[in-house]
């Protein structure tokens, strides 16, 4: 995460997303926007997915862990924790198409 408020928070709830989450994070970092945070709400994962994410070693990753409470609770927690001016939402098993965030920012 940047020292000041990032332009974009990418909010990613995660529950047992091993095998997917690292690629999802890489797709965020390939957007061409450095001024962002990837806020991952770990909803009680037990499969090591957060270790896969941490192994990427990117300072823009911020993980907030909570006991398993479901998707809606994870998203609400993420909205409370987000620090970006804008919030983009994605799942831990999705990939962001190249240029998505830039296109959305330009449109806004």
Gaussian input, Z-matrix of N, CA and C with variables (Angstrom, degrees):
# hf/3-21g

backbone

0 1
 N
 C     1     B1
 C     2     B2     1     A1
 N     3     B3     2     A2     1     D1
 C     4     B4     3     A3     2     D2
 C     5     B5     4     A4     3     D3
 N     6     B6     5     A5     4     D4
 C     7     B7     6     A6     5     D5
 C     8     B8     7     A7     6     D6
 N     9     B9     8     A8     7     D7
 C    10    B10     9     A9     8     D8
 C    11    B11    10    A10     9     D9
 N    12    B12    11    A11    10    D10
 C    13    B13    12    A12    11    D11
 C    14    B14    13    A13    12    D12
 N    15    B15    14    A14    13    D13
 C    16    B16    15    A15    14    D14
 C    17    B17    16    A16    15    D15
 N    18    B18    17    A17    16    D16
 C    19    B19    18    A18    17    D17
 C    20    B20    19    A19    18    D18
 N    21    B21    20    A20    19    D19
 C    22    B22    21    A21    20    D20
 C    23    B23    22    A22    21    D21
 N    24    B24    23    A23    22    D22
 C    25    B25    24    A24    23    D23
 C    26    B26    25    A25    24    D24
 N    27    B27    26    A26    25    D25
 C    28    B28    27    A27    26    D26
 C    29    B29    28    A28    27    D27
 N    30    B30    29    A29    28    D28
 C    31    B31    30    A30    29    D29
 C    32    B32    31    A31    30    D30
 N    33    B33    32    A32    31    D31
 C    34    B34    33    A33    32    D32
 C    35    B35    34    A34    33    D33
 N    36    B36    35    A35    34    D34
 C    37    B37    36    A36    35    D35
 C    38    B38    37    A37    36    D36
 N    39    B39    38    A38    37    D37
 C    40    B40    39    A39    38    D38
 C    41    B41    40    A40    39    D39
 N    42    B42    41    A41    40    D40
 C    43    B43    42    A42    41    D41
 C    44    B44    43    A43    42    D42
 N    45    B45    44    A44    43    D43
 C    46    B46    45    A45    44    D44
 C    47    B47    46    A46    45    D45
 N    48    B48    47    A47    46    D46
 C    49    B49    48    A48    47    D47
 C    50    B50    49    A49    48    D48
 N    51    B51    50    A50    49    D49
 C    52    B52    51    A51    50    D50
 C    53    B53    52    A52    51    D51
 N    54    B54    53    A53    52    D52
 C    55    B55    54    A54    53    D53
 C    56    B56    55    A55    54    D54
 N    57    B57    56    A56    55    D55
 C    58    B58    57    A57    56    D56
 C    59    B59    58    A58    57    D57
 N    60    B60    59    A59    58    D58
 C    61    B61    60    A60    59    D59
 C    62    B62    61    A61    60    D60
 N    63    B63    62    A62    61    D61
 C    64    B64    63    A63    62    D62
 C    65    B65    64    A64    63    D63
 N    66    B66    65    A65    64    D64
 C    67    B67    66    A66    65    D65
 C    68    B68    67    A67    66    D66
 N    69    B69    68    A68    67    D67
 C    70    B70    69    A69    68    D68
 C    71    B71    70    A70    69    D69
 N    72    B72    71    A71    70    D70
 C    73    B73    72    A72    71    D71
 C    74    B74    73    A73    72    D72
 N    75    B75    74    A74    73    D73
 C    76    B76    75    A75    74    D74
 C    77    B77    76    A76    75    D75
 N    78    B78    77    A77    76    D76
 C    79    B79    78    A78    77    D77
 C    80    B80    79    A79    78    D78
 N    81    B81    80    A80    79    D79
 C    82    B82    81    A81    80    D80
 C    83    B83    82    A82    81    D81
 N    84    B84    83    A83    82    D82
 C    85    B85    84    A84    83    D83
 C    86    B86    85    A85    84    D84
 N    87    B87    86    A86    85    D85
 C    88    B88    87    A87    86    D86
 C    89    B89    88    A88    87    D87
 N    90    B90    89    A89    88    D88
 C    91    B91    90    A90    89    D89
 C    92    B92    91    A91    90    D90
 N    93    B93    92    A92    91    D91
 C    94    B94    93    A93    92    D92
 C    95    B95    94    A94    93    D93
 N    96    B96    95    A95    94    D94
 C    97    B97    96    A96    95    D95
 C    98    B98    97    A97    96    D96
 N    99    B99    98    A98    97    D97
 C   100   B100    99    A99    98    D98
 C   101   B101   100   A100    99    D99
 N   102   B102   101   A101   100   D100
 C   103   B103   102   A102   101   D101
 C   104   B104   103   A103   102   D102
 N   105   B105   104   A104   103   D103
 C   106   B106   105   A105   104   D104
 C   107   B107   106   A106   105   D105
 N   108   B108   107   A107   106   D106
 C   109   B109   108   A108   107   D107
 C   110   B110   109   A109   108   D108
 N   111   B111   110   A110   109   D109
 C   112   B112   111   A111   110   D110
 C   113   B113   112   A112   111   D111
 N   114   B114   113   A113   112   D112
 C   115   B115   114   A114   113   D113
 C   116   B116   115   A115   114   D114
 N   117   B117   116   A116   115   D115
 C   118   B118   117   A117   116   D116
 C   119   B119   118   A118   117   D117
 N   120   B120   119   A119   118   D118
 C   121   B121   120   A120   119   D119
 C   122   B122   121   A121   120   D120
 N   123   B123   122   A122   121   D121
 C   124   B124   123   A123   122   D122
 C   125   B125   124   A124   123   D123
 N   126   B126   125   A125   124   D124
 C   127   B127   126   A126   125   D125
 C   128   B128   127   A127   126   D126
 N   129   B129   128   A128   127   D127
 C   130   B130   129   A129   128   D128
 C   131   B131   130   A130   129   D129
 N   132   B132   131   A131   130   D130
 C   133   B133   132   A132   131   D131
 C   134   B134   133   A133   132   D132
 N   135   B135   134   A134   133   D133
 C   136   B136   135   A135   134   D134
 C   137   B137   136   A136   135   D135
 N   138   B138   137   A137   136   D136
 C   139   B139   138   A138   137   D137
 C   140   B140   139   A139   138   D138
 N   141   B141   140   A140   139   D139
 C   142   B142   141   A141   140   D140
 C   143   B143   142   A142   141   D141
 N   144   B144   143   A143   142   D142
 C   145   B145   144   A144   143   D143
 C   146   B146   145   A145   144   D144
 N   147   B147   146   A146   145   D145
 C   148   B148   147   A147   146   D146
 C   149   B149   148   A148   147   D147
 N   150   B150   149   A149   148   D148
 C   151   B151   150   A150   149   D149
 C   152   B152   151   A151   150   D150
 N   153   B153   152   A152   151   D151
 C   154   B154   153   A153   152   D152
 C   155   B155   154   A154   153   D153
 N   156   B156   155   A155   154   D154
 C   157   B157   156   A156   155   D155
 C   158   B158   157   A157   156   D156
 N   159   B159   158   A158   157   D157
 C   160   B160   159   A159   158   D158
 C   161   B161   160   A160   159   D159
 N   162   B162   161   A161   160   D160
 C   163   B163   162   A162   161   D161
 C   164   B164   163   A163   162   D162
 N   165   B165   164   A164   163   D163
 C   166   B166   165   A165   164   D164
 C   167   B167   166   A166   165   D165
 N   168   B168   167   A167   166   D166
 C   169   B169   168   A168   167   D167
 C   170   B170   169   A169   168   D168
 N   171   B171   170   A170   169   D169
 C   172   B172   171   A171   170   D170
 C   173   B173   172   A172   171   D171
 N   174   B174   173   A173   172   D172
 C   175   B175   174   A174   173   D173
 C   176   B176   175   A175   174   D174
 N   177   B177   176   A176   175   D175
 C   178   B178   177   A177   176   D176
 C   179   B179   178   A178   177   D177
 N   180   B180   179   A179   178   D178
 C   181   B181   180   A180   179   D179
 C   182   B182   181   A181   180   D180
 N   183   B183   182   A182   181   D181
 C   184   B184   183   A183   182   D182
 C   185   B185   184   A184   183   D183
 N   186   B186   185   A185   184   D184
 C   187   B187   186   A186   185   D185
 C   188   B188   187   A187   186   D186
 N   189   B189   188   A188   187   D187
 C   190   B190   189   A189   188   D188
 C   191   B191   190   A190   189   D189
 N   192   B192   191   A191   190   D190
 C   193   B193   192   A192   191   D191
 C   194   B194   193   A193   192   D192
 N   195   B195   194   A194   193   D193
 C   196   B196   195   A195   194   D194
 C   197   B197   196   A196   195   D195
 N   198   B198   197   A197   196   D196
 C   199   B199   198   A198   197   D197
 C   200   B200   199   A199   198   D198
 N   201   B201   200   A200   199   D199
 C   202   B202   201   A201   200   D200
 C   203   B203   202   A202   201   D201
 N   204   B204   203   A203   202   D202
 C   205   B205   204   A204   203   D203
 C   206   B206   205   A205   204   D204
 N   207   B207   206   A206   205   D205
 C   208   B208   207   A207   206   D206
 C   209   B209   208   A208   207   D207
 N   210   B210   209   A209   208   D208
 C   211   B211   210   A210   209   D209
 C   212   B212   211   A211   210   D210
 N   213   B213   212   A212   211   D211
 C   214   B214   213   A213   212   D212
 C   215   B215   214   A214   213   D213
 N   216   B216   215   A215   214   D214
 C   217   B217   216   A216   215   D215
 C   218   B218   217   A217   216   D216
 N   219   B219   218   A218   217   D217
 C   220   B220   219   A219   218   D218
 C   221   B221   220   A220   219   D219
 N   222   B222   221   A221   220   D220
 C   223   B223   222   A222   221   D221
 C   224   B224   223   A223   222   D222
 N   225   B225   224   A224   223   D223
 C   226   B226   225   A225   224   D224
 C   227   B227   226   A226   225   D225
 N   228   B228   227   A227   226   D226
 C   229   B229   228   A228   227   D227
 C   230   B230   229   A229   228   D228
 N   231   B231   230   A230   229   D229
 C   232   B232   231   A231   230   D230
 C   233   B233   232   A232   231   D231
 N   234   B234   233   A233   232   D232
 C   235   B235   234   A234   233   D233
 C   236   B236   235   A235   234   D234
 N   237   B237   236   A236   235   D235
 C   238   B238   237   A237   236   D236
 C   239   B239   238   A238   237   D237
 N   240   B240   239   A239   238   D238
 C   241   B241   240   A240   239   D239
 C   242   B242   241   A241   240   D240
 N   243   B243   242   A242   241   D241
 C   244   B244   243   A243   242   D242
 C   245   B245   244   A244   243   D243
 N   246   B246   245   A245   244   D244
 C   247   B247   246   A246   245   D245
 C   248   B248   247   A247   246   D246
 N   249   B249   248   A248   247   D247
 C   250   B250   249   A249   248   D248
 C   251   B251   250   A250   249   D249
 N   252   B252   251   A251   250   D250
 C   253   B253   252   A252   251   D251
 C   254   B254   253   A253   252   D252
 N   255   B255   254   A254   253   D253
 C   256   B256   255   A255   254   D254
 C   257   B257   256   A256   255   D255
 N   258   B258   257   A257   256   D256
 C   259   B259   258   A258   257   D257
 C   260   B260   259   A259   258   D258
 N   261   B261   260   A260   259   D259
 C   262   B262   261   A261   260   D260
 C   263   B263   262   A262   261   D261
 N   264   B264   263   A263   262   D262
 C   265   B265   264   A264   263   D263
 C   266   B266   265   A265   264   D264
 N   267   B267   266   A266   265   D265
 C   268   B268   267   A267   266   D266
 C   269   B269   268   A268   267   D267
 N   270   B270   269   A269   268   D268
 C   271   B271   270   A270   269   D269
 C   272   B272   271   A271   270   D270
 N   273   B273   272   A272   271   D271
 C   274   B274   273   A273   272   D272
 C   275   B275   274   A274   273   D273
 N   276   B276   275   A275   274   D274
 C   277   B277   276   A276   275   D275
 C   278   B278   277   A277   276   D276
 N   279   B279   278   A278   277   D277
 C   280   B280   279   A279   278   D278
 C   281   B281   280   A280   279   D279
 N   282   B282   281   A281   280   D280
 C   283   B283   282   A282   281   D281
 C   284   B284   283   A283   282   D282
 N   285   B285   284   A284   283   D283
 C   286   B286   285   A285   284   D284
 C   287   B287   286   A286   285   D285
 N   288   B288   287   A287   286   D286
 C   289   B289   288   A288   287   D287
 C   290   B290   289   A289   288   D288
 N   291   B291   290   A290   289   D289
 C   292   B292   291   A291   290   D290
 C   293   B293   292   A292   291   D291
 N   294   B294   293   A293   292   D292
 C   295   B295   294   A294   293   D293
 C   296   B296   295   A295   294   D294
 N   297   B297   296   A296   295   D295
 C   298   B298   297   A297   296   D296
 C   299   B299   298   A298   297   D297
 N   300   B300   299   A299   298   D298
 C   301   B301   300   A300   299   D299
 C   302   B302   301   A301   300   D300
 N   303   B303   302   A302   301   D301
 C   304   B304   303   A303   302   D302
 C   305   B305   304   A304   303   D303
 N   306   B306   305   A305   304   D304
 C   307   B307   306   A306   305   D305
 C   308   B308   307   A307   306   D306
 N   309   B309   308   A308   307   D307
 C   310   B310   309   A309   308   D308
 C   311   B311   310   A310   309   D309
 N   312   B312   311   A311   310   D310
 C   313   B313   312   A312   311   D311
 C   314   B314   313   A313   312   D312
 N   315   B315   314   A314   313   D313
 C   316   B316   315   A315   314   D314
 C   317   B317   316   A316   315   D315
 N   318   B318   317   A317   316   D316
 C   319   B319   318   A318   317   D317
 C   320   B320   319   A319   318   D318
 N   321   B321   320   A320   319   D319
 C   322   B322   321   A321   320   D320
 C   323   B323   322   A322   321   D321

   B1=1.4373
   B2=1.5215
   B3=1.3124
   B4=1.4518
   B5=1.5172
   B6=1.3462
   B7=1.4566
   B8=1.5229
   B9=1.2982
   B10=1.4649
   B11=1.5231
   B12=1.3114
   B13=1.4592
   B14=1.5219
   B15=1.3367
   B16=1.4659
   B17=1.5260
   B18=1.3051
   B19=1.4533
   B20=1.5233
   B21=1.3384
   B22=1.4629
   B23=1.5220
   B24=1.3249
   B25=1.4547
   B26=1.5164
   B27=1.3236
   B28=1.4577
   B29=1.5160
   B30=1.3154
   B31=1.4579
   B32=1.5227
   B33=1.3346
   B34=1.4586
   B35=1.5290
   B36=1.3236
   B37=1.4604
   B38=1.5292
   B39=1.3177
   B40=1.4608
   B41=1.5142
   B42=1.3185
   B43=1.4582
   B44=1.5246
   B45=1.3240
   B46=1.4619
   B47=1.5301
   B48=1.3264
   B49=1.4689
   B50=1.5245
   B51=1.3337
   B52=1.4623
   B53=1.5241
   B54=1.3293
   B55=1.4565
   B56=1.5195
   B57=1.3177
   B58=1.4615
   B59=1.5274
   B60=1.3250
   B61=1.4639
   B62=1.5316
   B63=1.3217
   B64=1.4687
   B65=1.5255
   B66=1.3248
   B67=1.4722
   B68=1.5262
   B69=1.3222
   B70=1.4640
   B71=1.5314
   B72=1.3197
   B73=1.4650
   B74=1.5211
   B75=1.3109
   B76=1.4708
   B77=1.5256
   B78=1.3319
   B79=1.4665
   B80=1.5254
   B81=1.3214
   B82=1.4677
   B83=1.5190
   B84=1.3193
   B85=1.4667
   B86=1.5175
   B87=1.3105
   B88=1.4679
   B89=1.5296
   B90=1.3104
   B91=1.4606
   B92=1.5284
   B93=1.3234
   B94=1.4584
   B95=1.5173
   B96=1.3169
   B97=1.4619
   B98=1.5223
   B99=1.3159
   B100=1.4630
   B101=1.5204
   B102=1.3208
   B103=1.4602
   B104=1.5270
   B105=1.3428
   B106=1.4623
   B107=1.5151
   B108=1.3134
   B109=1.4513
   B110=1.5180
   B111=1.3089
   B112=1.4538
   B113=1.5173
   B114=1.3159
   B115=1.4614
   B116=1.5173
   B117=1.3279
   B118=1.4605
   B119=1.5201
   B120=1.3131
   B121=1.4546
   B122=1.5217
   B123=1.3188
   B124=1.4649
   B125=1.5219
   B126=1.3079
   B127=1.4613
   B128=1.5316
   B129=1.3223
   B130=1.4558
   B131=1.5171
   B132=1.3193
   B133=1.4737
   B134=1.5222
   B135=1.3340
   B136=1.4632
   B137=1.5218
   B138=1.3302
   B139=1.4700
   B140=1.5255
   B141=1.3075
   B142=1.4602
   B143=1.5149
   B144=1.3167
   B145=1.4655
   B146=1.5314
   B147=1.3066
   B148=1.4655
   B149=1.5268
   B150=1.3142
   B151=1.4676
   B152=1.5183
   B153=1.3391
   B154=1.4702
   B155=1.5231
   B156=1.2980
   B157=1.4597
   B158=1.5221
   B159=1.3070
   B160=1.4672
   B161=1.5269
   B162=1.3214
   B163=1.4680
   B164=1.5266
   B165=1.3229
   B166=1.4638
   B167=1.5247
   B168=1.3270
   B169=1.4586
   B170=1.5166
   B171=1.3111
   B172=1.4642
   B173=1.5289
   B174=1.3166
   B175=1.4689
   B176=1.5266
   B177=1.3234
   B178=1.4672
   B179=1.5250
   B180=1.3220
   B181=1.4598
   B182=1.5251
   B183=1.3266
   B184=1.4615
   B185=1.5192
   B186=1.3194
   B187=1.4619
   B188=1.5225
   B189=1.3131
   B190=1.4572
   B191=1.5209
   B192=1.3295
   B193=1.4594
   B194=1.5173
   B195=1.3236
   B196=1.4583
   B197=1.5249
   B198=1.3366
   B199=1.4630
   B200=1.5240
   B201=1.3174
   B202=1.4605
   B203=1.5252
   B204=1.3332
   B205=1.4659
   B206=1.5189
   B207=1.3320
   B208=1.4544
   B209=1.5218
   B210=1.3354
   B211=1.4597
   B212=1.5247
   B213=1.3088
   B214=1.4678
   B215=1.5249
   B216=1.3149
   B217=1.4678
   B218=1.5323
   B219=1.3308
   B220=1.4642
   B221=1.5287
   B222=1.3206
   B223=1.4659
   B224=1.5285
   B225=1.3098
   B226=1.4668
   B227=1.5169
   B228=1.3161
   B229=1.4722
   B230=1.5239
   B231=1.3253
   B232=1.4540
   B233=1.5195
   B234=1.3076
   B235=1.4665
   B236=1.5248
   B237=1.3275
   B238=1.4669
   B239=1.5228
   B240=1.3242
   B241=1.4680
   B242=1.5335
   B243=1.3179
   B244=1.4688
   B245=1.5223
   B246=1.3326
   B247=1.4618
   B248=1.5271
   B249=1.3181
   B250=1.4574
   B251=1.5231
   B252=1.3214
   B253=1.4596
   B254=1.5240
   B255=1.3331
   B256=1.4602
   B257=1.5269
   B258=1.3325
   B259=1.4553
   B260=1.5215
   B261=1.3281
   B262=1.4627
   B263=1.5188
   B264=1.3007
   B265=1.4608
   B266=1.5208
   B267=1.3163
   B268=1.4623
   B269=1.5165
   B270=1.3269
   B271=1.4535
   B272=1.5212
   B273=1.3196
   B274=1.4606
   B275=1.5173
   B276=1.3272
   B277=1.4638
   B278=1.5253
   B279=1.3362
   B280=1.4676
   B281=1.5248
   B282=1.3169
   B283=1.4618
   B284=1.5131
   B285=1.3258
   B286=1.4602
   B287=1.5158
   B288=1.3240
   B289=1.4590
   B290=1.5321
   B291=1.3080
   B292=1.4634
   B293=1.5259
   B294=1.3168
   B295=1.4597
   B296=1.5176
   B297=1.3270
   B298=1.4688
   B299=1.5270
   B300=1.3419
   B301=1.4614
   B302=1.5200
   B303=1.3200
   B304=1.4631
   B305=1.5251
   B306=1.3225
   B307=1.4670
   B308=1.5170
   B309=1.3283
   B310=1.4579
   B311=1.5170
   B312=1.3368
   B313=1.4645
   B314=1.5226
   B315=1.3208
   B316=1.4764
   B317=1.5214
   B318=1.3169
   B319=1.4494
   B320=1.5375
   B321=1.3267
   B322=1.4600
   B323=1.5095
   A1=108.91
   A2=117.47
   A3=120.61
   A4=109.99
   A5=117.06
   A6=121.64
   A7=111.17
   A8=117.99
   A9=121.23
   A10=108.85
   A11=115.26
   A12=120.51
   A13=110.56
   A14=117.78
   A15=119.53
   A16=110.87
   A17=115.77
   A18=120.59
   A19=110.79
   A20=116.64
   A21=121.49
   A22=110.53
   A23=115.54
   A24=122.10
   A25=106.75
   A26=116.82
   A27=120.95
   A28=105.83
   A29=115.91
   A30=122.95
   A31=109.45
   A32=115.12
   A33=121.36
   A34=110.31
   A35=118.28
   A36=119.05
   A37=109.08
   A38=116.89
   A39=119.53
   A40=110.22
   A41=114.95
   A42=121.58
   A43=107.55
   A44=115.68
   A45=122.30
   A46=112.25
   A47=115.16
   A48=121.62
   A49=112.77
   A50=117.04
   A51=119.90
   A52=109.29
   A53=114.78
   A54=120.42
   A55=112.80
   A56=117.45
   A57=121.91
   A58=112.96
   A59=116.49
   A60=120.69
   A61=113.31
   A62=118.83
   A63=120.43
   A64=110.35
   A65=117.47
   A66=120.02
   A67=110.85
   A68=116.57
   A69=119.72
   A70=109.93
   A71=116.47
   A72=120.38
   A73=111.14
   A74=117.46
   A75=120.10
   A76=111.13
   A77=116.94
   A78=119.50
   A79=111.01
   A80=117.25
   A81=120.80
   A82=109.42
   A83=116.48
   A84=120.51
   A85=112.67
   A86=118.44
   A87=122.49
   A88=111.85
   A89=118.02
   A90=121.96
   A91=113.64
   A92=116.99
   A93=118.96
   A94=113.12
   A95=116.82
   A96=122.46
   A97=107.23
   A98=116.34
   A99=119.54
   A100=111.97
   A101=116.61
   A102=122.07
   A103=110.12
   A104=114.29
   A105=118.98
   A106=109.95
   A107=114.40
   A108=121.20
   A109=107.48
   A110=115.77
   A111=122.04
   A112=105.46
   A113=115.44
   A114=121.99
   A115=108.46
   A116=115.36
   A117=121.31
   A118=108.44
   A119=115.71
   A120=120.74
   A121=106.76
   A122=115.30
   A123=121.81
   A124=107.89
   A125=115.70
   A126=122.32
   A127=110.94
   A128=115.33
   A129=120.68
   A130=115.30
   A131=117.55
   A132=121.00
   A133=111.50
   A134=114.76
   A135=121.22
   A136=112.40
   A137=117.62
   A138=121.09
   A139=114.86
   A140=118.59
   A141=120.05
   A142=114.89
   A143=118.09
   A144=119.51
   A145=112.36
   A146=117.39
   A147=119.22
   A148=109.84
   A149=118.03
   A150=121.76
   A151=111.28
   A152=117.16
   A153=120.90
   A154=110.31
   A155=116.12
   A156=121.32
   A157=110.99
   A158=116.37
   A159=121.64
   A160=111.13
   A161=116.74
   A162=121.22
   A163=111.99
   A164=118.10
   A165=120.48
   A166=111.39
   A167=117.00
   A168=121.45
   A169=114.83
   A170=118.10
   A171=120.47
   A172=109.79
   A173=116.21
   A174=121.82
   A175=113.25
   A176=117.41
   A177=120.24
   A178=113.05
   A179=116.85
   A180=120.75
   A181=109.13
   A182=115.50
   A183=121.13
   A184=107.43
   A185=116.69
   A186=121.87
   A187=108.78
   A188=115.31
   A189=122.72
   A190=106.13
   A191=116.21
   A192=120.40
   A193=110.91
   A194=114.37
   A195=120.63
   A196=107.71
   A197=115.91
   A198=120.63
   A199=108.08
   A200=116.57
   A201=121.11
   A202=110.32
   A203=114.89
   A204=120.84
   A205=111.71
   A206=117.33
   A207=120.60
   A208=113.36
   A209=114.26
   A210=121.86
   A211=112.65
   A212=118.00
   A213=120.36
   A214=110.72
   A215=117.08
   A216=120.29
   A217=110.84
   A218=116.87
   A219=120.32
   A220=110.60
   A221=117.02
   A222=120.07
   A223=111.29
   A224=117.09
   A225=119.44
   A226=111.36
   A227=116.67
   A228=119.92
   A229=109.74
   A230=116.40
   A231=120.65
   A232=112.54
   A233=116.95
   A234=120.00
   A235=110.60
   A236=116.61
   A237=120.12
   A238=112.13
   A239=117.16
   A240=122.31
   A241=113.95
   A242=117.78
   A243=121.51
   A244=111.27
   A245=115.73
   A246=120.45
   A247=112.67
   A248=118.15
   A249=121.27
   A250=112.98
   A251=114.68
   A252=121.01
   A253=109.66
   A254=116.65
   A255=123.32
   A256=108.60
   A257=115.87
   A258=121.21
   A259=108.92
   A260=115.05
   A261=121.88
   A262=106.41
   A263=116.80
   A264=121.72
   A265=109.91
   A266=116.10
   A267=120.10
   A268=109.88
   A269=116.13
   A270=121.39
   A271=110.23
   A272=115.62
   A273=121.60
   A274=112.93
   A275=117.95
   A276=120.52
   A277=111.96
   A278=116.20
   A279=121.53
   A280=110.60
   A281=115.24
   A282=122.22
   A283=107.92
   A284=117.05
   A285=120.62
   A286=108.79
   A287=118.31
   A288=119.70
   A289=109.86
   A290=116.61
   A291=121.38
   A292=110.06
   A293=116.23
   A294=121.68
   A295=115.47
   A296=118.48
   A297=120.15
   A298=112.22
   A299=117.09
   A300=119.42
   A301=111.74
   A302=117.43
   A303=119.85
   A304=110.96
   A305=117.70
   A306=121.29
   A307=110.55
   A308=117.42
   A309=119.64
   A310=111.55
   A311=116.71
   A312=119.45
   A313=111.80
   A314=116.53
   A315=119.79
   A316=111.05
   A317=116.72
   A318=120.72
   A319=110.93
   A320=116.30
   A321=119.87
   A322=110.73
   D1=143.30
   D2=178.70
   D3=-72.04
   D4=159.35
   D5=-178.22
   D6=-67.29
   D7=-30.08
   D8=177.65
   D9=-107.23
   D10=177.53
   D11=-179.06
   D12=-59.78
   D13=123.76
   D14=179.24
   D15=-74.09
   D16=156.98
   D17=176.12
   D18=-65.67
   D19=-43.64
   D20=-175.97
   D21=-128.49
   D22=133.70
   D23=165.66
   D24=-103.58
   D25=122.43
   D26=171.52
   D27=-94.77
   D28=112.83
   D29=-175.78
   D30=-93.32
   D31=119.00
   D32=-176.50
   D33=-129.05
   D34=102.28
   D35=171.27
   D36=-72.26
   D37=144.16
   D38=-177.71
   D39=-138.60
   D40=131.47
   D41=171.83
   D42=-141.37
   D43=110.44
   D44=177.47
   D45=50.13
   D46=59.75
   D47=-177.85
   D48=-108.19
   D49=26.08
   D50=178.38
   D51=-57.53
   D52=140.88
   D53=-179.08
   D54=90.58
   D55=-11.50
   D56=-179.07
   D57=-124.88
   D58=-37.57
   D59=-166.94
   D60=-64.12
   D61=-35.37
   D62=-179.76
   D63=-65.81
   D64=-42.54
   D65=177.34
   D66=-65.97
   D67=-37.61
   D68=177.45
   D69=-61.35
   D70=-45.06
   D71=179.00
   D72=-63.68
   D73=-42.98
   D74=178.86
   D75=-59.65
   D76=-35.76
   D77=179.07
   D78=-67.98
   D79=-29.51
   D80=175.13
   D81=-68.78
   D82=-45.84
   D83=-176.40
   D84=-72.40
   D85=-14.44
   D86=178.42
   D87=-90.90
   D88=10.21
   D89=-176.89
   D90=-77.57
   D91=-13.33
   D92=-179.00
   D93=85.57
   D94=14.56
   D95=177.86
   D96=-121.51
   D97=116.08
   D98=178.26
   D99=-87.55
   D100=-24.12
   D101=-175.38
   D102=-85.24
   D103=67.58
   D104=179.56
   D105=-147.85
   D106=163.09
   D107=168.56
   D108=-123.42
   D109=142.91
   D110=171.33
   D111=-101.03
   D112=105.21
   D113=-178.60
   D114=-97.03
   D115=110.16
   D116=-179.31
   D117=-104.25
   D118=122.11
   D119=174.79
   D120=-97.14
   D121=105.97
   D122=179.49
   D123=-80.30
   D124=108.74
   D125=-175.63
   D126=-91.85
   D127=54.42
   D128=175.94
   D129=77.50
   D130=31.40
   D131=-179.04
   D132=-59.68
   D133=146.25
   D134=179.42
   D135=-124.85
   D136=6.07
   D137=-172.28
   D138=-105.34
   D139=6.42
   D140=178.64
   D141=85.19
   D142=9.40
   D143=-177.65
   D144=-63.55
   D145=-32.75
   D146=-179.26
   D147=-69.52
   D148=-33.19
   D149=173.88
   D150=-62.07
   D151=-40.41
   D152=177.09
   D153=-61.94
   D154=-39.70
   D155=-179.92
   D156=-69.10
   D157=-46.03
   D158=-179.91
   D159=-61.94
   D160=-34.32
   D161=-179.29
   D162=-62.72
   D163=-18.89
   D164=177.24
   D165=-67.21
   D166=-25.88
   D167=174.75
   D168=66.55
   D169=28.32
   D170=-178.57
   D171=-95.10
   D172=127.22
   D173=-177.42
   D174=-64.24
   D175=-16.25
   D176=-178.46
   D177=-83.19
   D178=-4.93
   D179=178.81
   D180=-85.26
   D181=131.13
   D182=173.40
   D183=-130.45
   D184=124.03
   D185=-179.22
   D186=-109.60
   D187=130.18
   D188=172.72
   D189=-118.01
   D190=122.34
   D191=-177.53
   D192=-101.56
   D193=145.47
   D194=175.69
   D195=-147.10
   D196=161.51
   D197=173.47
   D198=-65.17
   D199=149.70
   D200=-178.36
   D201=-56.37
   D202=119.55
   D203=-178.94
   D204=-134.46
   D205=-1.69
   D206=178.41
   D207=99.29
   D208=168.31
   D209=-173.95
   D210=-61.11
   D211=-47.65
   D212=-176.23
   D213=-62.42
   D214=-42.96
   D215=178.42
   D216=-63.90
   D217=-39.44
   D218=178.74
   D219=-65.15
   D220=-42.53
   D221=178.47
   D222=-64.88
   D223=-42.71
   D224=178.33
   D225=-63.29
   D226=-39.82
   D227=176.28
   D228=-62.19
   D229=-42.23
   D230=179.09
   D231=-62.00
   D232=-40.43
   D233=177.46
   D234=-63.00
   D235=-37.01
   D236=176.80
   D237=-67.86
   D238=-33.69
   D239=-174.43
   D240=-90.38
   D241=-19.20
   D242=-175.14
   D243=-61.97
   D244=141.02
   D245=179.40
   D246=-117.95
   D247=-5.48
   D248=-177.22
   D249=-73.56
   D250=157.75
   D251=173.82
   D252=-66.33
   D253=-39.03
   D254=178.07
   D255=-118.82
   D256=152.34
   D257=177.69
   D258=-121.97
   D259=128.36
   D260=173.10
   D261=-113.14
   D262=143.09
   D263=-175.86
   D264=-115.07
   D265=136.28
   D266=173.37
   D267=-152.59
   D268=158.43
   D269=177.36
   D270=-90.14
   D271=159.99
   D272=-177.02
   D273=-72.34
   D274=-10.56
   D275=178.09
   D276=-113.48
   D277=17.50
   D278=178.26
   D279=-105.18
   D280=164.30
   D281=172.52
   D282=-121.83
   D283=135.29
   D284=175.29
   D285=-79.77
   D286=127.66
   D287=174.64
   D288=-62.11
   D289=143.36
   D290=179.98
   D291=-55.01
   D292=129.94
   D293=177.06
   D294=86.82
   D295=-1.81
   D296=-176.93
   D297=-58.16
   D298=-51.63
   D299=-175.87
   D300=-65.48
   D301=-41.02
   D302=178.34
   D303=-62.24
   D304=-42.48
   D305=178.72
   D306=-62.52
   D307=-42.01
   D308=-179.96
   D309=-67.44
   D310=-40.50
   D311=178.28
   D312=-64.73
   D313=-41.25
   D314=177.89
   D315=-62.33
   D316=-39.91
   D317=-178.97
   D318=-65.37
   D319=-37.72
   D320=-179.95
   D321=-76.25

